[in-house]
Amino acid sequence: MRDLVEKGKIRAGIFPGSDEVLVSEDEVRSEAIQEKGLRKEDLPEYQKHAEKRGRPIWISEAARRYGIPHQTIIRWVKCGYIKQLGVDRNKVLIDEADIAYCSEIYKKRGRQGRVLFNPDGTPYKPKTGPLAM
């Protein structure tokens, strides 16, 4: 851990009068994801919805069920964060586990114009701002 702090990969603080180092759990976790090459499917947020994996749901139904704007879901499908399972007439079928995972991240951090995901689908960790801690 001290090595990561010295390399500047994570920020830390030192307790006054001791050698104890304080680090943000989120920052350590984010660094571990990058170091180990973890996939979104390995994250606890995704594992909560693992039973829904492979279950098709169409985009309009997902928008209603999870409270996510229709166009946002379409953009996530195009970016590859949500797997498209197929097409049934005029309905695009997506993986319900992926939309449930993305919905959870969206509800924790989302608002218009905010980057939520890295290109691999893992949650984006900003370098500055309130979510950087």
C-alpha positions, 0 to 999 in steps of 0.5 A: 500500500505504501508503494502505491502511495509513493508512486502517486497512484493513490492519495493518503494521509498520515495520522498526527503523532503516529505512522498510521496511513489513511487511504480511501477504500474506493481509491484502493479498490479502483486501483486494484481493479486497474492493476488486476485487470478485473472485469465489471462481472467481477465487481460486487455491484455486478454480482448482486445481479448475476442471477439476471445474467442472460435474461433478455429485456427490451430497452423500453421495458428496461427504461421503465423498470429501472428508471433510466432514460431510454436514450441513455440505455441506447448509448450504453448499448452502443458503447458496449457497457450493456450486451445486446442479446438480439432483436425481436421484431422491433424490440432490441433485447439486452442483458438484464444483469448489465442494465441492473448493474449500470442502473445501480452505478447511475443511481449512485453517481449519475446526472446529465453530462457525467462520465460513469463508466470506463471503456471496459464497463467498470465504474469511472473514478474521477481524479478530482471533485467530490467522487475523487475521495 
